[in-house]
Amino acid sequence: MDLRYQNRREAGEFLARKLSAYADRAEVIVIGLPRGGLPVAYVVAERLHVELDVLQVRKLGIPGNEELIMGAVTEDGVCALRPEIAASSNIPAEVIEAAAQREQRKMMRQARLYRSSKPEPILRDRIAIVVDDGLETGATMQAAVRALRHRHAAQIVVGLPVATKASIEELRPEVDGIICLSMPEAFSSIAQYYDDFSEVSDEDVRKYLVEAEQWHMPTAGESGARPRAASYPTVPR
């Protein structure tokens, strides 16, 4: 059955139930992909009582035809390319490199807004659950997964409310687990599976992260951070 969600919060609630085996484990961290993945990831992290963080990924469009995606790049500079697209469009390697560097500079500027002075979390030997609001081509998630491997995450699990079957099959060999709630046969866009698919701003992302940091502060006597009860930030859903 193809699922449809009221909004990203409801999608996060459904996804958190399927990920309940990871609840209350200090080694688990939820990584949201901005911007649309953060409202979903926030709910998952809050319900599982684990840490929340963010990993930026940007799509790389064909020059002159930005809607045709040739790959994606993360804030770490890790790329996942679709060579068949680049080759069929005769895109030189230096053009791809220039596009990746341009997007990386944009993400570095955004990182200052998202994180403020907060350092990146240490992922070595941890279980990273990577969450987005949906997946079409798979390039963004592939780049994110590879970046987390570079950061030495022990296990990587992908959590998605909806995705194409092709993107899931392409991603499966690169991860330790995938929880995808719906893989519709007829897939035109992620937005069609949400009643409310409102835009998520950079400021919204920052608010989610600030709020999550407040309810995930360590208490006295704990060796690792554990979340306290949370209230949702007042940002659009």
Residue pairs with C-beta under 8 A, 6 or more apart in sequence:
1 182
2 182
2 184
2 193
3 14
3 161
3 162
3 181
3 182
3 193
4 193
4 194
4 195
5 11
5 14
5 161
5 193
5 194
5 195
6 194
6 195
6 196
7 39
7 194
7 195
7 196
7 197
7 198
7 237
8 36
8 39
8 40
8 43
8 133
8 194
8 196
8 197
8 200
8 237
9 39
9 40
9 43
9 232
9 237
11 40
11 43
11 133
11 161
11 162
11 181
11 194
12 39
12 40
12 41
12 42
12 43
12 44
12 47
12 131
12 161
13 43
13 47
14 161
14 181
15 40
15 43
15 44
15 131
15 159
15 160
15 161
15 179
15 181
16 43
16 44
16 47
16 48
17 47
18 159
18 179
18 181
19 44
19 48
19 129
19 157
19 159
19 179
20 48
22 28
22 48
22 50
22 127
22 129
22 157
23 47
23 48
23 49
23 50
24 48
24 49
24 50
24 226
25 50
25 127
26 50
26 223
26 224
26 225
26 226
27 125
27 126
27 127
27 154
28 48
28 50
28 51
28 126
28 127
28 129
29 50
29 51
29 52
29 53
29 121
29 123
29 126
29 127
29 128
29 129
30 41
30 44
30 45
30 48
30 50
30 51
30 52
30 53
30 128
30 129
30 131
30 159
31 41
31 53
31 54
31 55
31 128
31 129
31 130
31 131
31 144
31 148
32 38
32 40
32 41
32 42
32 45
32 52
32 53
32 54
32 55
32 131
32 132
32 208
33 41
33 54
33 55
33 56
33 57
33 130
33 131
33 132
33 140
33 141
33 144
34 54
34 56
34 110
34 114
34 200
34 202
34 205
35 199
35 200
35 201
35 202
35 204
35 205
36 132
36 133
36 134
36 190
36 197
36 200
37 131
37 132
37 133
38 54
38 200
38 204
38 205
38 208
38 209
39 133
39 200
39 204
39 208
39 235
39 237
40 131
40 132
40 133
40 161
41 52
41 54
41 131
41 208
42 52
42 208
42 211
42 212
42 232
42 233
44 129
44 131
44 159
45 51
45 52
45 212
45 216
45 227
46 52
46 212
46 215
46 227
46 230
48 129
49 226
49 227
50 129
50 227
51 121
51 212
51 216
51 225
51 227
52 208
52 209
52 212
52 216
53 120
53 121
53 209
54 114
54 115
54 205
54 209
55 74
55 75
55 130
55 144
55 147
55 148
56 74
56 75
56 107
56 110
56 111
56 114
57 72
57 73
57 74
57 75
57 140
57 141
57 143
57 144
57 147
58 72
58 73
58 103
58 104
58 106
58 107
58 140
59 69
59 71
59 72
59 139
59 140
60 69
60 70
60 71
60 72
60 73
60 79
60 81
60 96
60 99
60 100
60 103
60 139
61 67
61 68
61 69
61 70
61 99
62 68
62 69
62 70
62 85
62 86
62 89
62 91
63 91
63 95
63 99
65 89
68 85
68 89
69 82
69 85
69 137
69 139
70 81
70 82
70 85
70 86
70 89
70 91
70 96
71 79
71 80
71 81
71 82
71 85
71 86
71 96
71 139
71 143
72 79
72 80
72 139
72 140
72 142
72 143
73 79
73 80
73 100
73 103
73 104
73 143
74 107
74 143
74 144
74 146
74 147
75 104
75 107
75 108
75 111
75 147
76 147
76 150
76 151
77 100
77 104
78 143
78 146
78 147
78 150
79 96
79 100
79 143
80 139
80 140
80 142
80 143
80 146
81 96
81 139
82 137
82 139
86 96
110 202
113 202
113 203
113 205
113 206
114 202
114 205
114 206
114 209
115 209
116 206
118 209
118 213
123 148
123 151
123 152
123 153
124 151
124 152
124 153
124 154
125 152
125 154
126 153
126 154
127 153
127 154
127 155
127 156
127 157
128 148
128 153
128 155
128 156
128 157
129 157
129 158
129 159
130 141
130 144
130 145
130 148
130 156
130 157
130 158
130 159
131 158
131 159
131 160
132 140
132 141
132 160
133 161
133 190
133 194
134 160
134 161
134 162
134 163
134 190
134 193
135 141
135 160
135 162
135 163
135 164
135 167
135 168
135 171
135 180
135 190
136 163
136 164
136 167
136 187
136 189
136 190
137 164
137 167
138 163
138 164
138 166
138 167
138 168
138 170
138 171
141 158
141 167
141 171
142 170
142 171
142 174
145 156
145 158
145 171
145 174
145 175
146 174
148 156
149 156
155 176
155 177
156 174
156 175
156 176
156 177
157 175
157 176
157 177
157 178
157 179
158 171
158 175
158 177
158 178
158 179
158 180
159 178
159 179
159 180
160 168
160 178
160 179
160 180
160 181
161 180
161 181
161 182
161 193
162 180
162 181
162 182
162 183
162 184
162 187
162 190
162 193
163 180
163 182
163 183
164 183
164 184
164 187
165 183
165 185
168 178
168 180
168 183
171 178
172 178
182 193
184 193
190 197
191 197
196 237
198 236
198 237
199 236
200 235
200 236
201 236
203 235
204 235
204 236
207 233
207 234
207 235
208 233
208 235
210 233
211 230
211 231
211 232
211 233
212 230
215 227
215 228
215 229
215 230
215 231
216 225
216 226
216 227
216 228
217 225
217 228
218 224
218 225
218 226
219 226
219 228
